[in-house]
Amino acid sequence: MQTETFRVQNVRCQGCVSAIREGLAELPGVEEVEVSIDEGRVTVRGSSLDRGPIAEKLAALGYPEAPAA
């Protein structure tokens, strides 16, 4: 199983968590989505994951990747 982790902006509540989980579940290969509100982190697990479409979907949902520190 492959794992991809994203630092994202705007994750503030359980509604955000639900939106991210439901939105990413639509993508091919995504089997599990874990969201940390406190850390602003989204971890995606599955097979044959492609970071590009996942990042694009997160941004479209309103949770773009955080700029590098």
C-alpha atoms as an extended CHARMM CRD file, in Angstrom:
* protein
*
        69  EXT
         1         1  MET       CA              0.0000000000        0.0000000000        0.0000000000  PROA      1               0.0000000000
         2         2  GLN       CA              1.2600000000        3.4520000000       -0.9370000000  PROA      2               0.0000000000
         3         3  THR       CA              1.0380000000        6.4860000000        1.3910000000  PROA      3               0.0000000000
         4         4  GLU       CA              1.0500000000       10.1740000000        0.4300000000  PROA      4               0.0000000000
         5         5  THR       CA              0.9760000000       12.9940000000        2.9900000000  PROA      5               0.0000000000
         6         6  PHE       CA             -0.0900000000       16.5950000000        2.3600000000  PROA      6               0.0000000000
         7         7  ARG       CA              0.1940000000       19.6960000000        4.5650000000  PROA      7               0.0000000000
         8         8  VAL       CA             -2.9620000000       21.6670000000        3.8200000000  PROA      8               0.0000000000
         9         9  GLN       CA             -4.5930000000       24.9520000000        4.7490000000  PROA      9               0.0000000000
        10        10  ASN       CA             -8.0830000000       25.7640000000        6.0540000000  PROA      10              0.0000000000
        11        11  VAL       CA             -8.8610000000       22.4940000000        7.8990000000  PROA      11              0.0000000000
        12        12  ARG       CA            -10.7740000000       23.7670000000       10.9310000000  PROA      12              0.0000000000
        13        13  CYS       CA            -13.5990000000       21.4070000000       11.8640000000  PROA      13              0.0000000000
        14        14  GLN       CA            -15.2050000000       17.9970000000       11.4630000000  PROA      14              0.0000000000
        15        15  GLY       CA            -17.1310000000       19.3140000000        8.4630000000  PROA      15              0.0000000000
        16        16  CYS       CA            -13.7950000000       19.9650000000        6.7630000000  PROA      16              0.0000000000
        17        17  VAL       CA            -12.6600000000       16.4520000000        7.6210000000  PROA      17              0.0000000000
        18        18  SER       CA            -15.8320000000       14.9570000000        6.1120000000  PROA      18              0.0000000000
        19        19  ALA       CA            -15.5320000000       17.0490000000        2.9440000000  PROA      19              0.0000000000
        20        20  ILE       CA            -11.9190000000       15.9490000000        2.4500000000  PROA      20              0.0000000000
        21        21  ARG       CA            -12.6490000000       12.2740000000        3.0930000000  PROA      21              0.0000000000
        22        22  GLU       CA            -15.6570000000       12.2060000000        0.7710000000  PROA      22              0.0000000000
        23        23  GLY       CA            -13.9420000000       14.2170000000       -1.9580000000  PROA      23              0.0000000000
        24        24  LEU       CA            -10.7600000000       12.1440000000       -2.0150000000  PROA      24              0.0000000000
        25        25  ALA       CA            -12.6890000000        8.8610000000       -1.8450000000  PROA      25              0.0000000000
        26        26  GLU       CA            -13.8750000000        9.6230000000       -5.3950000000  PROA      26              0.0000000000
        27        27  LEU       CA            -10.3230000000        9.3900000000       -6.7650000000  PROA      27              0.0000000000
        28        28  PRO       CA             -8.9700000000        6.1430000000       -8.2340000000  PROA      28              0.0000000000
        29        29  GLY       CA             -6.7610000000        4.0890000000       -5.9500000000  PROA      29              0.0000000000
        30        30  VAL       CA             -7.7130000000        5.9310000000       -2.7480000000  PROA      30              0.0000000000
        31        31  GLU       CA             -8.5550000000        3.4110000000       -0.0310000000  PROA      31              0.0000000000
        32        32  GLU       CA             -8.1030000000        5.3670000000        3.2080000000  PROA      32              0.0000000000
        33        33  VAL       CA             -7.9930000000        9.0690000000        4.1260000000  PROA      33              0.0000000000
        34        34  GLU       CA             -6.8020000000       10.3230000000        7.5000000000  PROA      34              0.0000000000
        35        35  VAL       CA             -7.1350000000       14.0250000000        8.4160000000  PROA      35              0.0000000000
        36        36  SER       CA             -5.4760000000       15.8210000000       11.3300000000  PROA      36              0.0000000000
        37        37  ILE       CA             -7.1230000000       19.1570000000       12.1230000000  PROA      37              0.0000000000
        38        38  ASP       CA             -4.4240000000       20.1270000000       14.6360000000  PROA      38              0.0000000000
        39        39  GLU       CA             -1.5390000000       19.4750000000       12.2590000000  PROA      39              0.0000000000
        40        40  GLY       CA             -3.2650000000       20.4710000000        9.0220000000  PROA      40              0.0000000000
        41        41  ARG       CA             -2.2450000000       17.1680000000        7.5420000000  PROA      41              0.0000000000
        42        42  VAL       CA             -3.9980000000       14.7840000000        5.1660000000  PROA      42              0.0000000000
        43        43  THR       CA             -2.6420000000       11.2590000000        4.7650000000  PROA      43              0.0000000000
        44        44  VAL       CA             -3.9150000000        9.1940000000        1.8570000000  PROA      44              0.0000000000
        45        45  ARG       CA             -3.3460000000        5.4490000000        1.5050000000  PROA      45              0.0000000000
        46        46  GLY       CA             -4.0870000000        3.2450000000       -1.4390000000  PROA      46              0.0000000000
        47        47  SER       CA             -2.6820000000        1.6700000000       -4.5470000000  PROA      47              0.0000000000
        48        48  SER       CA             -1.1100000000        3.5060000000       -7.4850000000  PROA      48              0.0000000000
        49        49  LEU       CA             -1.6560000000        6.9560000000       -5.9500000000  PROA      49              0.0000000000
        50        50  ASP       CA             -0.7370000000       10.0470000000       -7.9580000000  PROA      50              0.0000000000
        51        51  ARG       CA              0.0490000000       13.1840000000       -5.9050000000  PROA      51              0.0000000000
        52        52  GLY       CA             -1.0140000000       15.5940000000       -8.6670000000  PROA      52              0.0000000000
        53        53  PRO       CA             -4.7160000000       14.7140000000       -8.8560000000  PROA      53              0.0000000000
        54        54  ILE       CA             -4.9460000000       14.4300000000       -5.0720000000  PROA      54              0.0000000000
        55        55  ALA       CA             -3.4310000000       17.9110000000       -4.5840000000  PROA      55              0.0000000000
        56        56  GLU       CA             -5.7340000000       19.2970000000       -7.2890000000  PROA      56              0.0000000000
        57        57  LYS       CA             -8.7970000000       17.7640000000       -5.6190000000  PROA      57              0.0000000000
        58        58  LEU       CA             -7.7640000000       19.1440000000       -2.2210000000  PROA      58              0.0000000000
        59        59  ALA       CA             -7.3800000000       22.6260000000       -3.7240000000  PROA      59              0.0000000000
        60        60  ALA       CA            -10.7400000000       22.3350000000       -5.5180000000  PROA      60              0.0000000000
        61        61  LEU       CA            -12.3530000000       21.4130000000       -2.1920000000  PROA      61              0.0000000000
        62        62  GLY       CA            -10.8310000000       24.5520000000       -0.6090000000  PROA      62              0.0000000000
        63        63  TYR       CA             -7.8530000000       22.9210000000        1.1240000000  PROA      63              0.0000000000
        64        64  PRO       CA             -4.7520000000       23.8450000000       -0.8900000000  PROA      64              0.0000000000
        65        65  GLU       CA             -1.3020000000       22.6190000000        0.0820000000  PROA      65              0.0000000000
        66        66  ALA       CA              0.4100000000       24.8330000000        2.6380000000  PROA      66              0.0000000000
        67        67  PRO       CA              3.4970000000       26.6840000000        1.4360000000  PROA      67              0.0000000000
        68        68  ALA       CA              6.8080000000       25.1460000000        2.4910000000  PROA      68              0.0000000000
        69        69  ALA       CA              8.0870000000       26.6130000000        5.7420000000  PROA      69              0.0000000000
